[in-house]
Amino acid sequence: MKYFEKRKLIKYLSNLENNHFPDGYLETHKKRIDCLKWLLASYEGRAGNPKELLEAMLNPLKTINSKRDSDWINILYYWINYKKIVGF
């Protein structure tokens, strides 16, 4: 199952890199693209568990002094629960 999830991320990122978008589009979605690259790294064993990261971001005691990143939370939530890429 993880192979298909990894393949889906690779395909999505490849489409983002190879298609032409209006000027500034990819820059406005930089945080979301970084999150997708981080998810891919987690499948390759180069990053942590996405579920643990989402739990840490949603834990109010751990994030009092740091800014919550709603873009990452949104992408992680839908990816973990539904294997969907949202926000683009």
N, C-alpha and C positions, 0 to 999 in steps of 0.2 A: 504494500500500500504506500509506503514512504517513497518508493521509486516513482510512482505516478504523481504524487504530490510534488516531488522535486522537479519532475519533468514539466509539470504545469507551470511552476514558477520560472523555470528556465525559458519556456516558450513565451510567457508573458513579458519577461524582461527583454527577451530578444525582439519581440514585436515593438516594445517601446523604443529600443535603440535603433531599429532599422526602418521604422516608419517616419514619415515627415509630419511634424506637428507645427502649429502656428508658433511664431516666435514667443518665447517666454513660457510656453506650456510646461515643458519638462522642468524648468526652473521652479515654477509654482508648485510642482508635485515632488520636489526633491526629497522632502522628508518621507513621503510615501514610498518612493523608489528606494531610498536607503533602507527602509523597513523590509521591503521585498528582498533586497540583497542580503540583509541580515537573516531573514528566514531561510534563504537558500544556503547561507553559510551554516545555519543550524542543522540542516539536512546533511551537509557535508562534514559535520563534526567540528567545525571551526568556531561555533558560537553555542550559547547555552540553549536551554529548553524554552521554546516560545510560551508555553503555558506558565512556567515559573516567572518569566519576565512580565507577562500580563498580570499575574497575581500581585507581583511587586508593585507594578504601576498603579494598580487599583487599591492597594493597601494604604489607607490614609495615614497610618503611623509611620510608614517608611518614606512617604513622599511629601511630608510636611515642608521640608526645606528645599525640595526640588520641584521644578515645574512639571506638571503632568503633560505629556504629549498626546493630545487627543487624536492626532493622525495615526500614531503608532497604536494606540489603544484600539481604535476603530478597525484598523487592518488586522491586528492580532486577534481580536475578538471574532471577526467573521471568518478568518482563516482557521482558527482552532475549532470553532464550532460548526462551520458550514463548508469549509474548504473553498470559500469564495474570495476573490480579490475585489475589494470595493474601494471607492474613493477617487476614482479616476474619471 
